[in-house]
Amino acid sequence: MGKPAGPSRSGALHGGGRHAGHAAAGPSQRQLRVSEEIRHVLSELFTRVEFRDPELVGERITVTEVRSSPDLKHCTAFVARLGRSDIDALLPALRRAAPFLRSQLGHALRLRGVPEIHFQPDTALDYAMEIDTLLRSPAVAKDLQAADPERDADESDPEHAPHD
């Protein structure tokens, strides 16, 4: 008969194939590289191109991150307004400009197919500032001092004081 049934070297019997067990590993190097190239091109477009859409004219938009799908047919661009936190107001205008931006990506990138662009607000900086504000509040500082009594003792003990 032929080969005995059992697990093959590639794991094909278990439905894994070449990429078995890598689904949770995160994006591939190609996804990361393409995403970063798209981020650079979009950032340059937002700084150099005059848009026809009146909502985008004169706006300073920052592309903080781009994530590509495994098949590179879709990408999500995380955007923020420079110095402002109301990017949600510009999302409809960005969606209207997406076909134009996609055509510009096609001219700038050497890809077989240009991914469809989706925009999402980047709220990471707002969230970080909110956490920072909370950590600096007097109530939290008081709780932190109460939770770590050794820290207070170390600060008052000259033996444990930091030396310059």
N, C-alpha and C positions, 0 to 999 in steps of 0.2 A: 504494500500500500504506500502511501506517501509519507510525509512527515507526521509524526504523532501530534495529536491535538494538544495544545498547551500554550502557555504564554510565549509569544514571539519576542524577539529582541526589541522590537519597536513598541510592544505593548498593544498591538492592534486588536488582539483578541478581547481585550478589556475595554475597547472603545476609546483608547487613549490616542493612538496614533503618535505622530512625532511630537505633538505639543501636550501630551498627557501630563496632568498635574501642574500645568503652568498657568491655568486660568486665573488663579488668585495671585500670581507672581507680580502682577502689575503690567504696565505698558512695556512694549518691546523697545529696543534701541531705535528701530526705524520710526516707531510712533513718536518717541521723544524727539528725535532729530527733526522730523517733519513738523511736529507741533511747534518746536522752537523757531524753525524757519518761517512758519506761518505767522507766529507772533511778531517776529522782526518785520516782515513785510507789512502786516496790518498796522503796526506802530508807525512805520515810515509813512504809510498812506494817510493815517490820521494826522500826521504833522505836516505833510506836504501838499495834500490834495484839497482843493476847494470843492465842497459838496454842493450840489444843486438844492438839496433839501434844506429849507429855511431853518429847520430845527437843528441841523448839524453845522450850519455856518458859524464859524468862530468858536466852536466848542473844542475844548482840550480834553481828548479822550485818551486814556492810558489802557493798554492791553497788558494785563498783569500775568495772564497764563492762557495757554491754549491746550486743550486735550483733544486728541484724535481718537476716532473709533479704530478698532483693530484692522478693519478693511480700508481705512483711510478715506472713506466716502463721506464722512461727517466729522466736523470739528466744532468744539464749543470754545468760544473765546470769552474769557472773563474780563470784563471791562469796568473801569471806574472813571469818574470825572476828576480831573486834577484839582485838588483843593476843595472838593464838594462831595457830598454823600448822596445826591439825588440822581443817580444814574438811571433809576427806573423810568424817569420821564423821557429819556432818550432811547430806550429800548425799541419802541415802535419805529422810530426814524432809522435806527441801525438795521432793523429787520428789512425796511424798505430799501436800504442801501446795500444789502447783502449780495444781490446779483451783480452789482457793479464791482464790489470788493472781490467777489469770487472771480470775475473776469480779470481783474488786476492781478490776483494771485496766479492765475493761469499764465499770464505774461512773465511773472517774476520767478516762478518755480518750475523745476523740471520734473513734473510728475505725469504719470500716464493719465490720471483723472484728477480733476481739481475737487477737493472736498466741499460739500455744502457747509456754509457757515451758520452757526447758531450763536446767539449772544446771551450771556447771563451776567447779572451784576456781580461784581466781586465785593463781597461784604467782609472779607477777612480783616482788612484794616480797621473798619468800623468796630468789628467785634473785639479786636485786640485793644483798641482805645477804650472801649467800654469795660473790659476786664481790668485794664490798667487803672482806670478811674475807681473801680470797685476796690482794688487792692490798696489804693492810696487813701481810701476813706478812713476816718478816725475809728469807726466801729470795727472794721477789719483789722486795722493796726493793733487795736486793743486786744482783739481775739488772738492775733498772732503772738503778741507778747505774753498773754496768759497761757497759751498752749506750749510755749517754749521757755520755761523759767531758767534753764541752764544758760540760755543765750544772754539773759539779763545779767546773770552772775559772771559770765565770761567777759562781758563788756565792762563791768566794774572792777574786775580783778586785773591788776597791772601785769601779772605773770602771763595772762592769756591775751593781753592787748597786742594788736598787730605792731610789728616793728618796721620802721622805715628804712 
